[in-house]
């Protein structure tokens, strides 16, 4: 299974987890995957997350 982020980069689940873990881990140690079903409609949320070095996948 491959995930692609909004920049159209592709990752396996393991690669994606390693990439996002430094900035998307909560206080309990859970890695948070941000997902968008429609990147065009959720552009404002994606922009806000990108400013915090977080990644969305589609």
C-alpha positions, 0 to 999 in steps of 0.5 A: 500500500502506498500513501501520497501526500498533497505534494504527490510524493509516495510513501509506504506506511512505514516510510510515511510513519517515520517521516511524520513522527517527529512533528506529528506525535501526540503526548501519549506517543501516538503518531497522528496521520492527517488525511484529506479526502479532498485537498482542494476543499480543505486547502486552508486546513492543509496550509495551516498544517504545512506551516507547522511542518505537518503532512497530509495524505490524500 
